[in-house]
Structures are given as structure tokens and as C-alpha cells.
């Protein structure tokens, strides 16, 4: 079965489709159309990944046709995740893919509904007749299937911070992150790890603030890393700390011990999926939030120590 799936969301939104795509990868032939940087992490699980910003896909949004088709000419099912109030996208898909059964869904689950975004998207694809199991798909990602796919392992010698996101409303202030590093280094065993700050385009100016105020901690700053650098950094994270962002979702899926900080977004719908995740919801960056993070960090450090001991001693069974 040839299936066209279109989802033009940002990194985090695209990653929410990944559990379903992994579950479908050996069952149907998928052409996925989306945007960077999410496409880079979708490619291993689909037959073809195409950039919506490239030539041809603009025809989905125009009222008049220019006589040309879409970059994909055939599909048995076309499932698109768009807001399409005037019906232009639906009409164009039906016109340009006359042999396809066309389905349009809203990009996000209904606000306030107690369903995870990844499960909602998987259920949408299941409803069109695709052989996806929403529960199985999420369990696979929570079990660490991405770390196995990418061959990620062991050398975790950094504490990684991502003090940004795609929205300022999700972010705690830079002062909070500086204070967090200081407290982690003074009150936990994380002081023995190299501190790394991942900064995207929106946070680039913060590099000077962090370099100045955290100079005694010999921090490393990585600006706008490419896919390989980002994967390598997350693989080296003893613990990762970040807001509700695409990189936080990626960290969780790759199996890094991940502390995800949520302010207003619904963590039931958008909590990161992965084998080692702690979600902390707090609107204000006060003492209570810091204490919750310190506790989660100590719990993860204990888990890492146990894992290392078990690896060094195969006979170790968790008992003293």
C-alpha cells in the first residue's frame, strides 16, 4: 500500500508522528512530507521523505492550478494534518491525486482532551485503515527503539541544558538556568560532568550571558548544531534539562535521562516519550521548581550508578 502523509509542523510536532511511522515502517510504503529539521529524524522510517518547502508543494494551497501536479503523483491513501477551514487543501489533494482516498485531520488533539499527541496522531492514521497500533507504537518509543536504531550507548560524561524552545511563553529566564547549574554542581554529583548549553537561533545572544556568569564552571556552548552534532551531544548526556521543546522530545526518545520543564502546556498531551523521563510542571521558576529538579537529578544519578554497576558486574542483581 502506498501512503502519503503530510505534516508541516516544527520538530516537536513532527516527532509526535514518529511512533506511528515506526510502527508502520515495515507494513506500508510511506512518502512523508514535512519540514526540517524534523525530516532528518523521520527519514530512517519511511520510504521517501520530502521537504514541503521545495518546489511543487505550494500547489496544495492555491485556488487556481497551473497545470502541474504534486511531486508525488500516486497514492492510495493521503493523510494530511492541516487547518483547512476553507477546504482548499482537501480539494487540491483530491484533484491532484484523483486515485487517492483523502483524509484531513487537525494537527493537534483537542485542547483539554486527556490524550497524548502521539496517540492522537496514531489513532488518526488507524482510522483511515492503516495497520498501526497506537498503544504498541508508543510503547516501542518508550522502550528506547530510537537509541537502538541509532546505535546509541554508554559514554555519558556531560550535563546538557537547552534553555530555549520555539516559544518564549514556554521558557524560564536565563537567570533560572544559571542558578540551576550552580545548585546542581554544589548539591549533587553532577559537578563532575562537563556542562553543555545547547542554543538555537532564538537563544544565540544568550551565549555571552552564560559565558560571563558561568565562567568558573568551564561550560561548553553549542550553537545551532546539525543533526550529527546534536545526536552526539544527547548521547553523551548523563542528564538533559530542557523546556517543552523539540530537542527535549528528541532527548527523551534517544533514551537520555531527560528532565522536561513544562510551564503552561498540557504535559498529559505533550509529555516527552522515552525510557528515562521526568516531567516537572511549574509556571514560576522558584525554589520549589529547583528542589523538584534536584530530586529528579539525584534519582537519575542513582539509576545511572546502578546501570554502570550492573554493566561492570553481569552477576549484579540489584541487591547489596
C-alpha positions as CSV (number, residue, x, y, z in Angstrom):
1,X,0.0,0.0,0.0
2,X,1.4,3.4,-1.0
3,X,0.6,6.1,1.6
4,X,1.2,9.9,1.5
5,X,1.4,11.5,4.9
6,X,1.8,15.3,5.1
7,X,2.6,17.1,8.4
8,X,4.3,20.5,8.1
9,X,4.9,21.0,11.8
10,X,8.0,22.0,13.8
11,X,10.5,19.5,15.2
12,X,8.4,18.6,18.3
13,X,5.2,18.2,16.3
14,X,6.9,16.0,13.7
15,X,8.4,13.8,16.3
16,X,4.9,13.1,17.7
17,X,4.2,11.2,14.4
18,X,7.3,9.1,14.8
19,X,5.8,6.3,17.0
20,X,3.1,5.7,14.3
21,X,5.6,5.8,11.5
22,X,8.0,3.4,13.2
23,X,5.0,1.0,13.7
24,X,4.1,1.3,10.1
25,X,7.6,1.2,8.6
26,X,7.6,-2.5,7.7
27,X,3.9,-2.7,6.8
28,X,3.2,0.0,4.2
29,X,5.2,2.2,1.8
30,X,5.2,5.7,3.2
31,X,6.1,9.0,1.5
32,X,6.3,11.7,4.2
33,X,6.2,15.4,3.5
34,X,7.2,17.8,6.2
35,X,9.8,20.4,7.2
36,X,13.3,20.5,8.5
37,X,14.7,19.7,11.0
38,X,12.1,17.0,11.7
39,X,12.6,15.4,8.3
40,X,16.1,14.3,9.3
41,X,14.8,12.1,12.1
42,X,11.9,10.7,10.0
43,X,13.9,9.5,7.1
44,X,15.1,6.1,8.5
45,X,11.5,5.1,9.0
46,X,9.8,6.0,5.7
47,X,10.3,5.1,2.0
48,X,10.7,8.7,0.9
49,X,10.9,12.0,2.9
50,X,10.2,15.2,1.1
51,X,10.7,18.9,2.1
52,X,7.4,20.9,1.9
53,X,9.5,24.0,1.2
54,X,10.7,22.5,-2.1
55,X,9.1,23.1,-5.5
56,X,5.7,21.8,-6.2
57,X,4.0,21.6,-2.7
58,X,2.8,25.2,-2.9
59,X,0.0,23.8,-5.2
60,X,-1.7,22.4,-2.1
61,X,-2.6,26.0,-1.1
62,X,-3.5,27.8,-4.3
63,X,-7.1,28.3,-5.6
64,X,-6.0,28.1,-9.2
65,X,-4.0,25.2,-10.7
66,X,-1.1,25.8,-13.1
67,X,-1.4,22.6,-15.0
68,X,1.4,20.9,-13.0
69,X,1.0,18.2,-10.4
70,X,2.4,17.5,-7.0
71,X,5.9,16.0,-6.6
72,X,4.1,12.7,-5.6
73,X,1.8,11.6,-8.4
74,X,0.2,8.4,-7.0
75,X,-1.0,7.3,-3.6
76,X,-3.8,5.0,-2.4
77,X,-4.3,7.0,0.8
78,X,-3.4,10.6,1.5
79,X,-3.5,11.7,5.1
80,X,-2.7,15.4,5.9
81,X,-2.5,17.2,9.2
82,X,-3.6,20.8,8.5
83,X,-6.1,23.5,9.5
84,X,-8.2,23.7,6.3
85,X,-11.2,25.9,7.1
86,X,-11.9,26.9,3.6
87,X,-11.4,23.4,2.2
88,X,-8.7,24.4,-0.4
89,X,-6.2,21.7,0.7
90,X,-8.7,18.9,0.6
91,X,-10.0,20.0,-2.8
92,X,-6.5,20.2,-4.2
93,X,-5.4,16.9,-2.9
94,X,-8.5,15.2,-4.4
95,X,-7.9,17.0,-7.7
96,X,-4.1,16.3,-7.9
97,X,-4.3,12.8,-6.5
98,X,-7.6,11.5,-8.1
99,X,-6.9,7.9,-7.3
100,X,-6.2,8.5,-3.6
101,X,-8.6,8.4,-0.7
102,X,-8.0,11.8,1.0
103,X,-8.3,12.4,4.8
104,X,-7.6,15.7,6.6
105,X,-7.1,15.9,10.3
106,X,-6.4,18.8,12.7
107,X,-2.7,18.9,13.6
108,X,-3.2,18.8,17.4
109,X,-5.5,16.9,19.7
110,X,-8.5,18.9,21.0
111,X,-7.4,21.2,23.8
112,X,-8.1,19.8,27.2
113,X,-8.7,16.3,26.0
114,X,-6.7,13.7,28.0
115,X,-4.9,12.0,25.1
116,X,-1.2,12.2,24.2
117,X,-0.5,13.9,20.9
118,X,1.4,10.9,19.6
119,X,-1.5,8.6,20.4
120,X,-4.0,11.0,18.8
121,X,-1.9,11.1,15.6
122,X,-1.6,7.3,15.6
123,X,-5.4,7.0,16.0
124,X,-6.0,9.3,13.1
125,X,-3.8,7.1,10.9
126,X,-5.5,4.0,12.2
127,X,-8.9,5.5,11.4
128,X,-8.1,5.6,7.7
129,X,-7.3,1.9,7.6
130,X,-3.6,1.9,8.2
131,X,-2.3,-1.1,10.2
132,X,-0.9,1.0,13.1
133,X,-1.4,0.1,16.8
134,X,-1.4,3.3,18.8
135,X,-0.5,1.6,22.1
136,X,2.2,-0.6,20.6
137,X,3.7,2.4,18.8
138,X,4.1,4.5,21.9
139,X,5.4,1.5,24.0
140,X,8.2,1.0,21.4
141,X,9.4,4.6,21.7
142,X,9.2,4.4,25.5
143,X,11.2,1.3,25.3
144,X,14.1,3.1,23.6
145,X,13.7,1.9,20.0
146,X,15.4,5.1,18.7
147,X,18.5,4.6,20.7
148,X,18.7,1.0,19.3
149,X,18.2,2.2,15.8
150,X,21.0,4.8,16.0
151,X,23.3,2.6,18.0
152,X,23.4,5.0,20.9
153,X,25.3,3.8,24.0
154,X,27.2,4.4,27.1
155,X,29.7,7.4,27.3
156,X,27.6,9.8,29.3
157,X,30.0,12.5,30.6
158,X,28.0,15.7,30.2
159,X,25.1,17.6,31.7
160,X,23.2,19.2,28.9
161,X,21.0,22.2,29.1
162,X,18.6,23.6,26.5
163,X,17.3,26.9,27.9
164,X,15.1,27.7,24.9
165,X,12.2,26.5,22.8
166,X,10.0,27.6,19.9
167,X,8.0,29.9,22.2
168,X,9.1,32.5,24.8
169,X,6.0,31.6,26.8
170,X,7.4,28.1,27.4
171,X,10.8,29.4,28.7
172,X,12.1,30.2,32.1
173,X,14.5,33.1,32.2
174,X,18.3,32.8,31.7
175,X,18.9,33.6,35.4
176,X,17.0,30.5,36.3
177,X,19.3,28.3,34.2
178,X,22.4,29.8,35.6
179,X,21.2,29.3,39.2
180,X,20.1,25.7,38.3
181,X,23.7,24.8,37.1
182,X,25.2,26.3,40.2
183,X,22.8,24.3,42.5
184,X,23.3,21.1,40.6
185,X,27.1,21.4,40.8
186,X,27.0,22.2,44.5
187,X,24.3,19.8,45.7
188,X,24.6,16.8,43.5
189,X,27.3,14.7,41.9
190,X,26.7,16.4,38.6
191,X,29.6,18.8,39.3
192,X,32.0,16.1,37.9
193,X,30.3,16.3,34.4
194,X,31.1,18.8,31.6
195,X,28.2,21.4,31.4
196,X,26.9,21.9,27.9
197,X,24.4,24.6,26.8
198,X,22.6,23.9,23.5
199,X,21.4,27.2,22.0
200,X,19.2,27.6,18.9
201,X,18.9,30.7,16.7
202,X,16.5,32.3,19.1
203,X,18.9,31.9,22.0
204,X,22.1,32.8,20.2
205,X,22.6,36.1,22.1
206,X,22.5,34.2,25.4
207,X,25.9,32.7,24.8
208,X,27.6,35.8,26.1
209,X,25.4,35.9,29.2
210,X,26.1,32.3,30.1
211,X,29.9,32.5,29.3
212,X,30.2,35.5,31.6
213,X,28.1,34.5,34.6
214,X,29.2,30.8,34.5
215,X,32.8,31.3,33.7
216,X,34.1,29.4,36.7
217,X,32.2,26.3,35.5
218,X,34.0,26.0,32.2
219,X,30.8,25.5,30.2
220,X,30.7,24.4,26.6
221,X,28.2,26.3,24.3
222,X,27.0,24.6,21.1
223,X,25.2,26.9,18.7
224,X,22.6,25.6,16.2
225,X,24.0,22.0,16.0
226,X,23.5,19.9,12.9
227,X,21.9,16.5,13.2
228,X,25.1,14.6,13.8
229,X,26.4,17.0,16.5
230,X,23.0,17.1,18.2
231,X,22.7,13.3,18.3
232,X,26.3,13.0,19.6
233,X,25.6,15.6,22.4
234,X,22.4,13.9,23.5
235,X,24.2,10.6,23.5
236,X,26.8,12.0,25.9
237,X,24.2,13.4,28.3
238,X,24.3,12.0,31.8
239,X,21.2,14.1,32.3
240,X,19.5,16.5,29.9
241,X,17.4,19.5,31.1
242,X,15.1,21.5,28.8
243,X,11.8,23.2,28.3
244,X,8.9,21.7,26.3
245,X,10.7,21.8,23.0
246,X,11.5,19.6,20.0
247,X,15.1,18.9,21.3
248,X,13.6,17.8,24.7
249,X,11.4,15.3,22.8
250,X,14.4,14.1,20.9
251,X,16.5,13.7,24.0
252,X,13.7,11.6,25.6
253,X,13.3,9.4,22.5
254,X,17.0,8.8,22.3
255,X,17.0,7.5,25.9
256,X,19.0,10.2,27.6
257,X,17.8,10.8,31.2
258,X,15.6,13.8,30.5
259,X,14.1,16.4,32.9
260,X,11.4,18.2,30.9
261,X,10.1,21.5,32.3
262,X,6.6,22.5,31.4
263,X,5.0,25.9,32.2
264,X,1.5,26.1,30.7
265,X,1.3,23.4,28.0
266,X,-0.6,20.3,28.9
267,X,2.0,17.6,29.9
268,X,-0.6,14.9,29.5
269,X,-0.8,15.7,25.8
270,X,2.8,16.7,25.2
271,X,5.0,15.0,27.7
272,X,8.2,13.6,26.1
273,X,8.2,9.9,25.3
274,X,11.2,7.8,26.3
275,X,12.6,5.3,28.7
276,X,14.0,7.8,31.2
277,X,11.8,10.9,31.5
278,X,10.8,13.1,34.4
279,X,8.3,15.9,33.7
280,X,8.0,18.8,36.1
281,X,5.2,21.3,35.6
282,X,5.6,24.7,37.2
283,X,4.8,28.2,35.9
284,X,7.2,30.1,38.1
285,X,11.0,29.4,38.3
286,X,11.1,29.5,42.1
287,X,12.6,27.4,44.9
288,X,10.0,24.7,44.7
289,X,10.9,24.1,41.0
290,X,14.6,23.9,41.7
291,X,14.0,21.4,44.5
292,X,11.9,19.2,42.2
293,X,14.7,19.3,39.6
294,X,17.4,18.4,42.2
295,X,15.3,15.4,43.4
296,X,14.8,14.2,39.8
297,X,18.5,14.6,39.1
298,X,19.5,12.6,42.2
299,X,17.1,9.9,41.1
300,X,18.6,9.7,37.7
301,X,22.1,9.7,39.1
302,X,21.2,6.7,41.3
303,X,19.8,4.9,38.2
304,X,22.9,5.6,36.2
305,X,25.1,4.4,39.0
306,X,23.1,1.2,39.3
307,X,23.2,0.7,35.5
308,X,27.0,1.1,35.4
309,X,27.5,-1.3,38.3
310,X,25.3,-3.9,36.6
311,X,27.3,-3.4,33.3
312,X,30.6,-3.9,35.1
313,X,29.3,-6.9,37.0
314,X,26.9,-9.1,34.9
315,X,26.1,-11.1,38.1
316,X,24.8,-8.0,39.8
317,X,21.1,-8.5,40.5
318,X,20.2,-5.2,42.2
319,X,20.8,-6.5,45.8
320,X,23.6,-5.4,48.1
